[in-house]
Structure formats: C-alpha cells, structure tokens
Amino acid sequence: MKIQLESIQPASNSSFQILPNSRMNDFYFWHYHPELELTYIEGANGRRHIGQHISRYESSSLVFIGSNIPHLNVDYGVKTDYKKTVLHIRPDFLKENSVQTPELLAVHRFFEQSKYGIVIEGKTKTIAGEMLEKLPVLHPFEQFLEVLRVFQLLAHSTEIKLLHDSPVKNQYTRKSQERLQLLYDFIEANYQRKIKVEEVADLCHLTKVAFCRYFKQATHLTFTEFLNQYRINQAKRLLLLDKNVSEVCYACGFESLSYFNRVFKAITLENPLAFKKQYAND
C-alpha cells in the first residue's frame, strides 16, 4: 500500500486499458497517475475521495478523474461482493486535431472538465456502467468505438456534477515524492519491528511536530494510522498463507495480540480468525 505515482502501462498498440473486476482496494491507497480514469463500481457502498472532495455513495458510483489528480480507490475498505470496471486512458487519447473535429468537440470539452473531477448520476450512470462492463469481451477496434460512445453519452448528459470549483492541482512536488518514497521503502524494510515517529522524522530531517504535520497533509492519515494499515495488509497476506494469528501478529510488528486484534477489526470490520476462515471456505 503506497501513496505514490501509479505506473499504468496500456498495451503498446492501445490508447487505453480496461481492468474488469479490478480489486485494487489494498493497493495505491492515495495515489495519482497521468492517465485519465473512468471507474464504475456496482453493488457496494463506499467513499469517494478525489482531490479535496469527499462524499459517500450507495449501491453504485461512476466517476471520471483527470490526469494526475490524487484520489482514493473507490472500493477501498469495501468488504461486500461487488463489480468494478476501470478504464485508464492515455492523456493523448484525444489528439490535437480532435478539437477541429465537430463530432468530438463535446467529448473534448468533457475531457477538459475532468480536471475538476466528475461524478455521473442517474440513468446516464446506469447506461454507461453497462457499456463499460461489456468492453472486455469486444475486439480492440470495437472497444475503441464503444469507448467513444461512452464518452459521447457522458459529454451530452445533464446528470454530471463537477467535484471542485477549480481544476485540481497536484501538490506532490518531486521533492515530496522522493521523501514519501524514502518513507515507503523504510516502512517496507522495517514494519516487522517497533518504529518510533521520532525515527522516521529524523529520516526526513524534520522535527517530530513538523513531520506529523507534513505526513498528515500528504497522506490524509497520521503516521501510526498509515503504519497500522500497511501492517494489516501484510497480516492479511500471511493469514491467507495459513499462518496462525499469533504468529502473524508478531511477524507484522505488533507487540500485543489484543492490540493486533483490535486494529485488524477496526480496519477490516472482522477479527483475524474470521477473516482467515472466510477465505479458507471460499
């Protein structure tokens, strides 16, 4: 689970990437990428966190996120069964000459609006969602045409809402990215032992107070919250490898079994043993 630039690599002969039933809710918690993203999720209640916008959704959600806008995966923390389709689109999907193509003017304007973050509601959401779910079974050329049809539908819809009053600016400078990467690498190498906030503050050449303020601003979590979530994700992996709960607890850096159980339930809404049994029976 890293807060970073996500590397997306569509096929060399394609300008977009389709991820059907993508289950990435344990990865890239708070992230961004150059590609635009259209995400449809069905059968879940969850939270949208796009730029500075935070809202709840019920049953389903369709959002269009512009290039390099920091966001949370819409299925993060969702524990129920659901379907999700993600469409990643290269920034150059609409070539410069498309502005001069009358048939694509509305789509081009819609792409420009993605800088604000867009949520799509009503019948448009349902129709577009169904179209997205059918994309994986189409041949590449038919996929391309259907993607254009999806955006033509969205571009002419009145059931859209901009999530910000002005284009979202990515606050993560190269220096900030490098500092965060240093922290991720440190956590990955040391999460199995006790880590003090003072230790990571020194790593960043900051005072404890300055580090806590910086980390909360950059990740929207306290350092302890982030570390616990990272450890719980590692714990889930070990539990699925049939390790016992006590062994997993200490292997992931927790010093108390009761505290491990409490944190695990707070994050996953179930205790470690129940989680292990659930997936063992699947």
LINRA-V564379 format. One record per pair of residues at least 12 apart in sequence whose ideal C-beta (glycine too) atoms are under 10 Angstrom apart, sorted by the first residue. I is the first residue (numbers start at 1). J is the second residue. Records with the same first field share a line. If there is no record, write none. Layout:
I = J / J
This chain:
1 = 25 / 26 / 27 / 28 / 29 / 30 / 31 / 76 / 184 / 187 / 188 / 226 / 229 / 230 / 231 / 232 / 233 / 234
2 = 27 / 28 / 29 / 30 / 31 / 180 / 181 / 183 / 184 / 185 / 187 / 188 / 230
3 = 28 / 29 / 30 / 31 / 32 / 70 / 172 / 177 / 180 / 181 / 183 / 184 / 215 / 218 / 219 / 220 / 221 / 226
4 = 28 / 29 / 30 / 31 / 32 / 33 / 172 / 177 / 180 / 181 / 184
5 = 28 / 31 / 32 / 33 / 34 / 68 / 170 / 172 / 177 / 180 / 181
6 = 24 / 27 / 28 / 31 / 32 / 33 / 34 / 35 / 37 / 73 / 88
7 = 28 / 33 / 34
8 = 33 / 34 / 35 / 37 / 86 / 88 / 89 / 90
9 = 35 / 88
10 = 35 / 88 / 89 / 90 / 93
11 = 140
13 = 140
14 = 90 / 140 / 143 / 144
15 = 35 / 88 / 89 / 90 / 91 / 92 / 93 / 94 / 95 / 144 / 147
16 = 35 / 36 / 38 / 87 / 88 / 89 / 90 / 93 / 135 / 143 / 144 / 147
17 = 35 / 37 / 86 / 87 / 88 / 89 / 90
18 = 38 / 85 / 86 / 87 / 88 / 132 / 135 / 136 / 138 / 143 / 147
19 = 37 / 39 / 84 / 85 / 86 / 87 / 88 / 136
20 = 83 / 84 / 85 / 86 / 87 / 132 / 133 / 134 / 135 / 136 / 137
21 = 82 / 83 / 84 / 85 / 86 / 133 / 136
22 = 39 / 41 / 73 / 75 / 84 / 85 / 86 / 88
23 = 73 / 75 / 78 / 82 / 84
24 = 73 / 75 / 76 / 84 / 86
25 = 44 / 46 / 72 / 73 / 74 / 75 / 76 / 77 / 78 / 79 / 82 / 84
26 = 73 / 75 / 76 / 77 / 229 / 232 / 233 / 236 / 237
27 = 73 / 76 / 233
28 = 71 / 72 / 73 / 76
29 = 49 / 72 / 73 / 76 / 77 / 219 / 220 / 221 / 226 / 229 / 230 / 233
30 = 49 / 70 / 71 / 72 / 73 / 76 / 172 / 180 / 218 / 219 / 220 / 221 / 226
31 = 70 / 71 / 72 / 73 / 172
32 = 51 / 65 / 66 / 67 / 68 / 69 / 70 / 71 / 168 / 170 / 171 / 172 / 177
33 = 65 / 67 / 68 / 69 / 70 / 71 / 88 / 91
34 = 67 / 68 / 88 / 90 / 91 / 92
35 = 65 / 66 / 67 / 68 / 87 / 88 / 89 / 90 / 91 / 93
36 = 64 / 65 / 66 / 67 / 68 / 69 / 87 / 88 / 89 / 90 / 91 / 93 / 94 / 111 / 114 / 115
37 = 50 / 63 / 64 / 65 / 66 / 67 / 69 / 71 / 74 / 86 / 87 / 88 / 89 / 114
38 = 62 / 63 / 64 / 65 / 85 / 86 / 87 / 88 / 89 / 114 / 118 / 120 / 128 / 132 / 147 / 150 / 151 / 154
39 = 61 / 62 / 63 / 64 / 65 / 71 / 73 / 74 / 75 / 84 / 85 / 86 / 87 / 88 / 132
40 = 60 / 61 / 62 / 63 / 74 / 83 / 84 / 85 / 86 / 87 / 120 / 125 / 126 / 128 / 129 / 130 / 131 / 132 / 133 / 150
41 = 57 / 59 / 60 / 61 / 62 / 63 / 73 / 74 / 75 / 78 / 82 / 83 / 84 / 85 / 86 / 129
42 = 59 / 60 / 61 / 62 / 82 / 83 / 84 / 85 / 125 / 126 / 129 / 130 / 132 / 133
43 = 59 / 60 / 78 / 80 / 81 / 82 / 83 / 84
44 = 57 / 58 / 59 / 60 / 61 / 74 / 75 / 77 / 78 / 79 / 80 / 81 / 82 / 83 / 84
45 = 57 / 58 / 59 / 60 / 61 / 78 / 80 / 82
46 = 58 / 60 / 61 / 72 / 73 / 74 / 75 / 76 / 77 / 78 / 79 / 80 / 82
47 = 61 / 72 / 74 / 75 / 76 / 77 / 78
48 = 61 / 63 / 65 / 71 / 72 / 74 / 117 / 119 / 163
49 = 70 / 71 / 72 / 73 / 74 / 76 / 220
50 = 63 / 64 / 65 / 66 / 69 / 70 / 71 / 72 / 74 / 116 / 117 / 118 / 119 / 163 / 164 / 168
51 = 65 / 66 / 69 / 70 / 71 / 115 / 116 / 117 / 163 / 164 / 167 / 168 / 169 / 170 / 171
52 = 70 / 117 / 163 / 164 / 165 / 168
53 = 69 / 71 / 116 / 117 / 119 / 161 / 162 / 163 / 164 / 168
54 = 72 / 163 / 220
55 = 119 / 161 / 163
57 = 74 / 119 / 121
59 = 82
60 = 82 / 83 / 84 / 121 / 125 / 126 / 129
61 = 74 / 75 / 84 / 119 / 120 / 121 / 125 / 129
62 = 74 / 85 / 118 / 119 / 120 / 121 / 122 / 124 / 125 / 126 / 127 / 128 / 129 / 132 / 154 / 159 / 160
63 = 114 / 117 / 118 / 119 / 120 / 125 / 163
64 = 87 / 89 / 110 / 111 / 113 / 114 / 116 / 117 / 118 / 119 / 120 / 128 / 151 / 154 / 160 / 163
65 = 88 / 114 / 115 / 116 / 117 / 118 / 119 / 163 / 168
66 = 91 / 111 / 112 / 113 / 114 / 115 / 116 / 117 / 118 / 167 / 168
67 = 89 / 90 / 91 / 111 / 114 / 115 / 168 / 170
68 = 91 / 115 / 168 / 169 / 170 / 172
69 = 114 / 115 / 116 / 117 / 163 / 164 / 167 / 168 / 169 / 170
70 = 168 / 169 / 170 / 171 / 172 / 218 / 219 / 220
71 = 117 / 168
72 = 220
73 = 86
74 = 86
76 = 229
77 = 229 / 267 / 268 / 269
79 = 268 / 269 / 270 / 275 / 278
83 = 129 / 133
84 = 132 / 133
85 = 129 / 130 / 131 / 132 / 133 / 134 / 135 / 136
86 = 132
87 = 132 / 135 / 143 / 147 / 150 / 151
89 = 111 / 114 / 147 / 151
91 = 111
93 = 107 / 111 / 144 / 147 / 148 / 151
94 = 107 / 108 / 110 / 111 / 112 / 148 / 151
96 = 108
98 = 111
103 = 148 / 152
104 = 148 / 151 / 152 / 155
105 = 155
106 = 151 / 152 / 154 / 155 / 156
107 = 148 / 150 / 151 / 152 / 153 / 154 / 155 / 156
108 = 151 / 155
109 = 155
110 = 151 / 152 / 153 / 154 / 155 / 156 / 157 / 160
111 = 151 / 154 / 155
112 = 167
113 = 154 / 155 / 160 / 162 / 167
114 = 162 / 167 / 168
115 = 162 / 164 / 166 / 167 / 168 / 169
116 = 161 / 162 / 163 / 164 / 165 / 166 / 167 / 168
117 = 161 / 162 / 163 / 164 / 167 / 168
118 = 154 / 160 / 161 / 162 / 163 / 164
119 = 159 / 160 / 161 / 162 / 163
120 = 153 / 154 / 157 / 159 / 160 / 161
121 = 157 / 158 / 159 / 160 / 161
122 = 157 / 158 / 159 / 160
123 = 157 / 159
124 = 153 / 154 / 156 / 157 / 158 / 159 / 160
125 = 154 / 157 / 159 / 160
126 = 159
127 = 150 / 153 / 154 / 157
128 = 149 / 150 / 151 / 153 / 154 / 157 / 159
129 = 150
131 = 146 / 147 / 149 / 150 / 153
132 = 146 / 147 / 150
134 = 146
135 = 147 / 150
171 = 217 / 218
172 = 218
176 = 214 / 217 / 218
177 = 218
179 = 203 / 204 / 205 / 206 / 211 / 214 / 215 / 218
180 = 204 / 214 / 215 / 218 / 219
182 = 200 / 203 / 204
183 = 200 / 203 / 204 / 211 / 215 / 218 / 219 / 223 / 226 / 227
184 = 226 / 230
186 = 199 / 200 / 203 / 204
187 = 200 / 223 / 226 / 227 / 230 / 231 / 253
188 = 230 / 234
190 = 227 / 253
191 = 227 / 228 / 230 / 231 / 233 / 234 / 251 / 252 / 253
192 = 231 / 234 / 250 / 251 / 252 / 253 / 254
193 = 253 / 255
194 = 253 / 254 / 255
195 = 223 / 224 / 227 / 231 / 253
196 = 208 / 223
197 = 209 / 211 / 212 / 215 / 222 / 223 / 224 / 227
198 = 211
200 = 212 / 215 / 223 / 227
201 = 214 / 215 / 223
208 = 223
211 = 223
212 = 224
224 = 263
225 = 263 / 266 / 267
227 = 253
228 = 252 / 253 / 254 / 259 / 260 / 263 / 264 / 266 / 267
229 = 263 / 266 / 267
230 = 252 / 253
231 = 248 / 249 / 251 / 252 / 253 / 254 / 260 / 263 / 264 / 267
232 = 248 / 252 / 254 / 260 / 263 / 264 / 265 / 266 / 267 / 268 / 272 / 275
233 = 252 / 267 / 268
234 = 248 / 251 / 252 / 253
235 = 248 / 249 / 251 / 252 / 253 / 254 / 260 / 263 / 264 / 267 / 268 / 272 / 275
236 = 248 / 252 / 264 / 267 / 268 / 272 / 275 / 276 / 279
237 = 252
238 = 251 / 252 / 272 / 276
239 = 264 / 272 / 273 / 275 / 276 / 277 / 279 / 280
240 = 275 / 276 / 279 / 280
242 = 276 / 280
243 = 276
244 = 272 / 273 / 276
245 = 257 / 260 / 261 / 264 / 271 / 272 / 273 / 275 / 276
246 = 260 / 272
248 = 260 / 264 / 272 / 276
249 = 261 / 263 / 264 / 272
252 = 264
257 = 272
260 = 272
261 = 273
